């Protein structure tokens, strides 16, 4: 069933003529220079973005088990591992992050503005760049990639404030690419350019990816943010939205009717 759903989704993307990663991949691949050309340090080459996503999710799951075995707990801010980006996304982590953002954007565009998930369902909110906490949540509640796993909803605020924002958003985008009908990312108030320029995500992109590639990855991630659904309806009974329901003078069809991309000029 999951394979057939993926096939339908890919068909929609191809039909709408948006499945084109070549320009983004070439731009990063041709400009980026590595200090070594040995195959081991270049990292694995993948034949598709989805295969990259699968490997990233598998590596994250192994890392979750490793973190859970540590004898003492600690804050994410005290978890200093400079090799995390390479470990998760290979030495081509800039290309991989760009491809995940671009692919996720195209997947999101063919899905509704109000996502719908079945029950049972697991809902998580406000990860805020705390990657170690995200891994421990997966260890405690299971990986979304497990065959028998329920749907997973991440209710906004993926980045800003935390020390591992790129790892968090990279893994969540990988999950969306790999499991588009099982993992749902809902937009929160920190999926916004102005917020990210104020609270840290823009700075992290530049500091960790460099002044040339950081802003480009930031922009690509935000193009995917602009296509996120605004809520998720679980089993036709539970509405998950990030910022509350306001005065409540609206209907679900109002959410369904919101056109995306939804940039800050229309928020």
C-alpha positions, 0 to 999 in steps of 0.5 A: 500500500505504501509503495502504491501511494508513493507511486501515485505521489511521484506520478503527480509530481512528474505530471506537474513537471516539477521533478527536476533536481538537476539544476540544484544538484549541479549548482552545488556539486560543481561549485563545492570543493573538497579537500580530498578526493578519496572515495571513502571521504567523498561519501556514498553516492546515491542513485536517487534522492529517496535512497539518500533519505533512506540511508539518512534515516537508517543512520539516525536510528542507529545514532538514536540507539547509541545515544540511548545507551549513554550512561548519563543524560545531558542537554542537547547543548552539551552534546558536542559532535562536530562530525554529525553532518558528515555522519548523517548526510555524508561529506556531500551534506550541502548537496544532500540538504539542498536536494531534500529541501527541494524534493520535500517542497515538490512533495508538499505542493501536491499534498493538501494544505490541511494534512490528514493522518489516521489514528493511531498517530504520534504528535511531536511539537517544538523540536527547536533544533534539539537533535539529541532530544529528537533521537531520544523521542524516536528511541522511546516511541519507535522509528517512523520507518518501521513497517508497523509504525503509526503516522507521525506528525511534527507540529511546527517549530523545527529550527531556531534556538537549538544547537543542531538545527541543520541535523533536525531539519535535514532528518525531518525532510528526509523522513518526508521524502522517504515516507510522504504519506506517513510523516506530516510536517505542520507549519509553525511560527518558526517556519518563517524567514523573519523569525529564523533571521532573528532566532538563529537558523539563518546564522547557523546555516551561514556559520556551519555551511559557509557564506556561499552555501549557507544562504542558499540552503536557507533559501531552499529550506524556506521554499519548502516551509512555504509549502507546508500544510497549516494543520493536520486532521487526525482520524477526522476527529483531532485537529493539530495546529501550531498556534491555536484556533484563534477566534474559531470563526472559520471552518476546516475548508478554509484551511483546505483552501489556502493556496501555497506557496505561502510566503511571508508577504501573504502571512 
